[in-house]
Amino acid sequence: MAAILAILSGIMNIGCILFVAFKMLEEEGALKALFGLICCQIYAYIWGWLHLEEQIRWRVMGVWTVSLIVGGVANYYLSQELGTNY
């Protein structure tokens, strides 16, 4: 169960980062979008929360936040099941 949640969380994270990077591309330019997508995804995450003009972005950032939390918890339980401690 934890593995399925971790996989689904990862897929949702990828979708959210692509959405935010596309919005960054439209508003900030290609350099910042590539930086947020490839180098520093926390930059894209913070940028997304700071630029919440649209209702859709509230949903995307909320889903991304929940996905990060669920993924972290699922990966923790998965590591406990497999016997690797962090």
N, CA, C and O atoms as a GROMACS GRO file, in nm:
protein
  344
    1MET      N    1   0.082  -0.120   0.000
    1MET     CA    2   0.000   0.000   0.000
    1MET      C    3   0.087   0.127   0.000
    1MET      O    4   0.057   0.223  -0.071
    2ALA      N    5   0.192   0.126   0.080
    2ALA     CA    6   0.280   0.242   0.086
    2ALA      C    7   0.350   0.264  -0.048
    2ALA      O    8   0.373   0.378  -0.089
    3ALA      N    9   0.384   0.155  -0.116
    3ALA     CA   10   0.451   0.168  -0.246
    3ALA      C   11   0.359   0.231  -0.349
    3ALA      O   12   0.402   0.313  -0.429
    4ILE      N   13   0.233   0.194  -0.346
    4ILE     CA   14   0.136   0.250  -0.441
    4ILE      C   15   0.117   0.399  -0.413
    4ILE      O   16   0.113   0.480  -0.506
    5LEU      N   17   0.106   0.436  -0.284
    5LEU     CA   18   0.093   0.578  -0.249
    5LEU      C   19   0.217   0.657  -0.290
    5LEU      O   20   0.205   0.770  -0.337
    6ALA      N   21   0.334   0.598  -0.272
    6ALA     CA   22   0.458   0.666  -0.310
    6ALA      C   23   0.464   0.688  -0.461
    6ALA      O   24   0.506   0.794  -0.507
    7ILE      N   25   0.424   0.589  -0.538
    7ILE     CA   26   0.425   0.600  -0.684
    7ILE      C   27   0.324   0.705  -0.730
    7ILE      O   28   0.356   0.789  -0.814
    8LEU      N   29   0.202   0.700  -0.676
    8LEU     CA   30   0.100   0.797  -0.714
    8LEU      C   31   0.140   0.938  -0.674
    8LEU      O   32   0.115   1.034  -0.747
    9SER      N   33   0.202   0.951  -0.559
    9SER     CA   34   0.250   1.082  -0.515
    9SER      C   35   0.357   1.135  -0.610
    9SER      O   36   0.357   1.254  -0.643
   10GLY      N   37   0.447   1.050  -0.652
   10GLY     CA   38   0.551   1.091  -0.747
   10GLY      C   39   0.493   1.136  -0.879
   10GLY      O   40   0.539   1.235  -0.936
   11ILE      N   41   0.393   1.066  -0.928
   11ILE     CA   42   0.328   1.104  -1.054
   11ILE      C   43   0.258   1.238  -1.039
   11ILE      O   44   0.266   1.323  -1.129
   12MET      N   45   0.191   1.258  -0.926
   12MET     CA   46   0.124   1.386  -0.902
   12MET      C   47   0.225   1.499  -0.889
   12MET      O   48   0.200   1.611  -0.935
   13ASN      N   49   0.338   1.472  -0.826
   13ASN     CA   50   0.442   1.574  -0.813
   13ASN      C   51   0.495   1.616  -0.949
   13ASN      O   52   0.517   1.735  -0.974
   14ILE      N   53   0.514   1.520  -1.037
   14ILE     CA   54   0.562   1.551  -1.172
   14ILE      C   55   0.460   1.637  -1.247
   14ILE      O   56   0.497   1.735  -1.313
   15GLY      N   57   0.333   1.602  -1.236
   15GLY     CA   58   0.230   1.681  -1.302
   15GLY      C   59   0.224   1.824  -1.250
   15GLY      O   60   0.208   1.918  -1.327
   16CYS      N   61   0.237   1.840  -1.119
   16CYS     CA   62   0.230   1.974  -1.060
   16CYS      C   63   0.352   2.057  -1.097
   16CYS      O   64   0.339   2.176  -1.126
   17ILE      N   65   0.470   1.997  -1.096
   17ILE     CA   66   0.591   2.074  -1.131
   17ILE      C   67   0.585   2.116  -1.279
   17ILE      O   68   0.630   2.225  -1.314
   18LEU      N   69   0.531   2.031  -1.364
   18LEU     CA   70   0.518   2.068  -1.505
   18LEU      C   71   0.420   2.182  -1.523
   18LEU      O   72   0.443   2.273  -1.604
   19PHE      N   73   0.309   2.179  -1.449
   19PHE     CA   74   0.211   2.287  -1.457
   19PHE      C   75   0.272   2.419  -1.412
   19PHE      O   76   0.258   2.521  -1.479
   20VAL      N   77   0.339   2.417  -1.298
   20VAL     CA   78   0.399   2.540  -1.245
   20VAL      C   79   0.511   2.589  -1.337
   20VAL      O   80   0.525   2.709  -1.358
   21ALA      N   81   0.591   2.498  -1.391
   21ALA     CA   82   0.698   2.538  -1.483
   21ALA      C   83   0.640   2.602  -1.609
   21ALA      O   84   0.697   2.697  -1.662
   22PHE      N   85   0.527   2.550  -1.657
   22PHE     CA   86   0.463   2.610  -1.774
   22PHE      C   87   0.414   2.751  -1.742
   22PHE      O   88   0.428   2.842  -1.824
   23LYS      N   89   0.356   2.770  -1.623
   23LYS     CA   90   0.312   2.904  -1.583
   23LYS      C   91   0.431   2.997  -1.565
   23LYS      O   92   0.423   3.116  -1.597
   24MET      N   93   0.542   2.944  -1.513
   24MET     CA   94   0.663   3.025  -1.500
   24MET      C   95   0.715   3.065  -1.637
   24MET      O   96   0.762   3.177  -1.656
   25LEU      N   97   0.707   2.974  -1.732
   25LEU     CA   98   0.750   3.004  -1.868
   25LEU      C   99   0.668   3.119  -1.927
   25LEU      O  100   0.723   3.207  -1.992
   26GLU      N  101   0.537   3.117  -1.903
   26GLU     CA  102   0.451   3.224  -1.955
   26GLU      C  103   0.479   3.358  -1.888
   26GLU      O  104   0.477   3.462  -1.955
   27GLU      N  105   0.504   3.357  -1.758
   27GLU     CA  106   0.513   3.484  -1.684
   27GLU      C  107   0.655   3.532  -1.659
   27GLU      O  108   0.678   3.653  -1.654
   28GLU      N  109   0.751   3.442  -1.644
   28GLU     CA  110   0.886   3.481  -1.604
   28GLU      C  111   0.991   3.458  -1.713
   28GLU      O  112   1.097   3.520  -1.711
   29GLY      N  113   0.962   3.370  -1.806
   29GLY     CA  114   1.058   3.342  -1.911
   29GLY      C  115   1.116   3.202  -1.901
   29GLY      O  116   1.096   3.131  -1.804
   30ALA      N  117   1.189   3.166  -2.005
   30ALA     CA  118   1.239   3.029  -2.018
   30ALA      C  119   1.348   2.996  -1.917
   30ALA      O  120   1.355   2.883  -1.868
   31LEU      N  121   1.433   3.092  -1.886
   31LEU     CA  122   1.544   3.064  -1.796
   31LEU      C  123   1.496   3.027  -1.656
   31LEU      O  124   1.543   2.930  -1.597
   32LYS      N  125   1.402   3.103  -1.603
   32LYS     CA  126   1.350   3.072  -1.470
   32LYS      C  127   1.269   2.943  -1.471
   32LYS      O  128   1.272   2.868  -1.374
   33ALA      N  129   1.196   2.918  -1.579
   33ALA     CA  130   1.118   2.795  -1.588
   33ALA      C  131   1.209   2.673  -1.591
   33ALA      O  132   1.182   2.574  -1.523
   34LEU      N  133   1.317   2.679  -1.667
   34LEU     CA  134   1.411   2.567  -1.670
   34LEU      C  135   1.484   2.551  -1.537
   34LEU      O  136   1.509   2.439  -1.493
   35PHE      N  137   1.517   2.661  -1.473
   35PHE     CA  138   1.580   2.655  -1.342
   35PHE      C  139   1.487   2.588  -1.241
   35PHE      O  140   1.530   2.502  -1.164
   36GLY      N  141   1.359   2.626  -1.243
   36GLY     CA  142   1.262   2.566  -1.151
   36GLY      C  143   1.232   2.422  -1.184
   36GLY      O  144   1.202   2.343  -1.094
   37LEU      N  145   1.238   2.386  -1.309
   37LEU     CA  146   1.205   2.249  -1.350
   37LEU      C  147   1.322   2.154  -1.331
   37LEU      O  148   1.302   2.041  -1.284
   38ILE      N  149   1.441   2.195  -1.366
   38ILE     CA  150   1.555   2.104  -1.368
   38ILE      C  151   1.641   2.117  -1.244
   38ILE      O  152   1.673   2.017  -1.180
   39CYS      N  153   1.679   2.238  -1.210
   39CYS     CA  154   1.781   2.256  -1.105
   39CYS      C  155   1.723   2.262  -0.965
   39CYS      O  156   1.768   2.188  -0.877
   40CYS      N  157   1.627   2.346  -0.943
   40CYS     CA  158   1.584   2.376  -0.807
   40CYS      C  159   1.431   2.375  -0.801
   40CYS      O  160   1.367   2.478  -0.819
   41GLN      N  161   1.374   2.259  -0.776
   41GLN     CA  162   1.228   2.248  -0.776
   41GLN      C  163   1.164   2.317  -0.657
   41GLN      O  164   1.046   2.352  -0.663
   42ILE      N  165   1.240   2.338  -0.550
   42ILE     CA  166   1.185   2.414  -0.438
   42ILE      C  167   1.159   2.558  -0.479
   42ILE      O  168   1.068   2.622  -0.427
   43TYR      N  169   1.239   2.610  -0.573
   43TYR     CA  170   1.215   2.744  -0.627
   43TYR      C  171   1.079   2.748  -0.696
   43TYR      O  172   1.002   2.843  -0.677
   44ALA      N  173   1.048   2.648  -0.777
   44ALA     CA  174   0.919   2.643  -0.846
   44ALA      C  175   0.805   2.629  -0.746
   44ALA      O  176   0.698   2.687  -0.764
   45TYR      N  177   0.826   2.551  -0.641
   45TYR     CA  178   0.724   2.532  -0.539
   45TYR      C  179   0.694   2.664  -0.467
   45TYR      O  180   0.577   2.701  -0.451
   46ILE      N  181   0.797   2.734  -0.426
   46ILE     CA  182   0.778   2.862  -0.358
   46ILE      C  183   0.719   2.966  -0.453
   46ILE      O  184   0.631   3.043  -0.415
   47TRP      N  185   0.768   2.967  -0.576
   47TRP     CA  186   0.715   3.060  -0.676
   47TRP      C  187   0.565   3.035  -0.698
   47TRP      O  188   0.488   3.130  -0.709
   48GLY      N  189   0.526   2.910  -0.703
   48GLY     CA  190   0.385   2.877  -0.722
   48GLY      C  191   0.298   2.928  -0.608
   48GLY      O  192   0.188   2.977  -0.633
   49TRP      N  193   0.345   2.917  -0.485
   49TRP     CA  194   0.268   2.968  -0.372
   49TRP      C  195   0.265   3.120  -0.367
   49TRP      O  196   0.168   3.179  -0.320
   50LEU      N  197   0.370   3.184  -0.416
   50LEU     CA  198   0.373   3.330  -0.412
   50LEU      C  199   0.292   3.395  -0.524
   50LEU      O  200   0.260   3.513  -0.515
   51HIS      N  201   0.258   3.321  -0.628
   51HIS     CA  202   0.185   3.375  -0.742
   51HIS      C  203   0.053   3.300  -0.760
   51HIS      O  204   0.036   3.223  -0.855
   52LEU      N  205  -0.039   3.323  -0.668
   52LEU     CA  206  -0.167   3.251  -0.671
   52LEU      C  207  -0.281   3.341  -0.717
   52LEU      O  208  -0.378   3.360  -0.643
   53GLU      N  209  -0.273   3.395  -0.836
   53GLU     CA  210  -0.379   3.482  -0.885
   53GLU      C  211  -0.501   3.403  -0.930
   53GLU      O  212  -0.614   3.451  -0.920
   54GLU      N  213  -0.480   3.285  -0.979
   54GLU     CA  214  -0.589   3.208  -1.039
   54GLU      C  215  -0.639   3.102  -0.941
   54GLU      O  216  -0.564   3.054  -0.855
   55GLN      N  217  -0.767   3.066  -0.955
   55GLN     CA  218  -0.826   2.962  -0.871
   55GLN      C  219  -0.763   2.826  -0.900
   55GLN      O  220  -0.749   2.743  -0.810
   56ILE      N  221  -0.725   2.802  -1.025
   56ILE     CA  222  -0.666   2.673  -1.062
   56ILE      C  223  -0.534   2.654  -0.990
   56ILE      O  224  -0.501   2.543  -0.948
   57ARG      N  225  -0.457   2.761  -0.975
   57ARG     CA  226  -0.328   2.749  -0.906
   57ARG      C  227  -0.344   2.713  -0.760
   57ARG      O  228  -0.260   2.643  -0.704
   58TRP      N  229  -0.451   2.760  -0.696
   58TRP     CA  230  -0.476   2.719  -0.558
   58TRP      C  231  -0.491   2.568  -0.551
   58TRP      O  232  -0.435   2.503  -0.463
   59ARG      N  233  -0.565   2.513  -0.645
   59ARG     CA  234  -0.587   2.367  -0.647
   59ARG      C  235  -0.457   2.293  -0.675
   59ARG      O  236  -0.426   2.195  -0.608
   60VAL      N  237  -0.381   2.340  -0.772
   60VAL     CA  238  -0.256   2.272  -0.807
   60VAL      C  239  -0.158   2.276  -0.691
   60VAL      O  240  -0.097   2.174  -0.659
   61MET      N  241  -0.143   2.391  -0.629
   61MET     CA  242  -0.048   2.402  -0.518
   61MET      C  243  -0.096   2.324  -0.397
   61MET      O  244  -0.014   2.268  -0.324
   62GLY      N  245  -0.227   2.318  -0.374
   62GLY     CA  246  -0.280   2.236  -0.266
   62GLY      C  247  -0.256   2.089  -0.290
   62GLY      O  248  -0.217   2.015  -0.200
   63VAL      N  249  -0.280   2.046  -0.414
   63VAL     CA  250  -0.255   1.906  -0.450
   63VAL      C  251  -0.106   1.875  -0.437
   63VAL      O  252  -0.069   1.768  -0.389
   64TRP      N  253  -0.021   1.967  -0.480
   64TRP     CA  254   0.123   1.945  -0.473
   64TRP      C  255   0.168   1.933  -0.328
   64TRP      O  256   0.250   1.847  -0.295
   65THR      N  257   0.116   2.018  -0.241
   65THR     CA  258   0.153   2.013  -0.099
   65THR      C  259   0.108   1.882  -0.035
   65THR      O  260   0.185   1.817   0.035
   66VAL      N  261  -0.017   1.844  -0.060
   66VAL     CA  262  -0.067   1.717  -0.004
   66VAL      C  263   0.012   1.600  -0.061
   66VAL      O  264   0.043   1.505   0.011
   67SER      N  265   0.044   1.606  -0.189
   67SER     CA  266   0.121   1.500  -0.252
   67SER      C  267   0.261   1.488  -0.192
   67SER      O  268   0.311   1.376  -0.173
   68LEU      N  269   0.323   1.600  -0.161
   68LEU     CA  270   0.455   1.595  -0.098
   68LEU      C  271   0.447   1.532   0.041
   68LEU      O  272   0.533   1.452   0.078
   69ILE      N  273   0.345   1.569   0.117
   69ILE     CA  274   0.330   1.514   0.252
   69ILE      C  275   0.299   1.364   0.246
   69ILE      O  276   0.361   1.285   0.318
   70VAL      N  277   0.204   1.326   0.162
   70VAL     CA  278   0.168   1.185   0.149
   70VAL      C  279   0.287   1.104   0.098
   70VAL      O  280   0.310   0.993   0.146
   71GLY      N  281   0.360   1.157   0.003
   71GLY     CA  282   0.478   1.088  -0.049
   71GLY      C  283   0.585   1.069   0.057
   71GLY      O  284   0.648   0.964   0.065
   72GLY      N  285   0.607   1.172   0.138
   72GLY     CA  286   0.706   1.160   0.245
   72GLY      C  287   0.667   1.056   0.347
   72GLY      O  288   0.750   0.976   0.390
   73VAL      N  289   0.540   1.056   0.387
   73VAL     CA  290   0.493   0.957   0.484
   73VAL      C  291   0.497   0.816   0.424
   73VAL      O  292   0.539   0.722   0.490
   74ALA      N  293   0.454   0.803   0.299
   74ALA     CA  294   0.455   0.671   0.234
   74ALA      C  295   0.598   0.620   0.219
   74ALA      O  296   0.624   0.501   0.240
   75ASN      N  297   0.691   0.706   0.182
   75ASN     CA  298   0.830   0.662   0.170
   75ASN      C  299   0.890   0.625   0.305
   75ASN      O  300   0.972   0.534   0.313
   76TYR      N  301   0.850   0.694   0.410
   76TYR     CA  302   0.896   0.658   0.544
   76TYR      C  303   0.847   0.518   0.582
   76TYR      O  304   0.926   0.434   0.625
   77TYR      N  305   0.717   0.493   0.564
   77TYR     CA  306   0.663   0.360   0.597
   77TYR      C  307   0.720   0.252   0.507
   77TYR      O  308   0.741   0.139   0.550
   78LEU      N  309   0.745   0.286   0.383
   78LEU     CA  310   0.805   0.189   0.291
   78LEU      C  311   0.946   0.155   0.334
   78LEU      O  312   0.987   0.039   0.324
   79SER      N  313   1.020   0.253   0.380
   79SER     CA  314   1.156   0.224   0.428
   79SER      C  315   1.152   0.139   0.554
   79SER      O  316   1.242   0.058   0.576
   80GLN      N  317   1.051   0.156   0.638
   80GLN     CA  318   1.038   0.075   0.757
   80GLN      C  319   1.003  -0.070   0.721
   80GLN      O  320   1.050  -0.163   0.785
   81GLU      N  321   0.919  -0.087   0.619
   81GLU     CA  322   0.882  -0.221   0.574
   81GLU      C  323   1.004  -0.295   0.517
   81GLU      O  324   1.020  -0.415   0.537
   82LEU      N  325   1.087  -0.222   0.445
   82LEU     CA  326   1.202  -0.285   0.381
   82LEU      C  327   1.322  -0.298   0.475
   82LEU      O  328   1.420  -0.364   0.442
   83GLY      N  329   1.313  -0.234   0.590
   83GLY     CA  330   1.420  -0.249   0.688
   83GLY      C  331   1.532  -0.149   0.674
   83GLY      O  332   1.636  -0.165   0.738
   84THR      N  333   1.515  -0.048   0.593
   84THR     CA  334   1.618   0.056   0.582
   84THR      C  335   1.573   0.174   0.665
   84THR      O  336   1.463   0.225   0.646
   85ASN      N  337   1.656   0.219   0.757
   85ASN     CA  338   1.622   0.329   0.845
   85ASN      C  339   1.690   0.456   0.799
   85ASN      O  340   1.807   0.456   0.760
   86TYR      N  341   1.615   0.564   0.806
   86TYR     CA  342   1.670   0.694   0.772
   86TYR      C  343   1.691   0.773   0.896
   86TYR      O  344   1.737   0.887   0.890
   0.00000   0.00000   0.00000
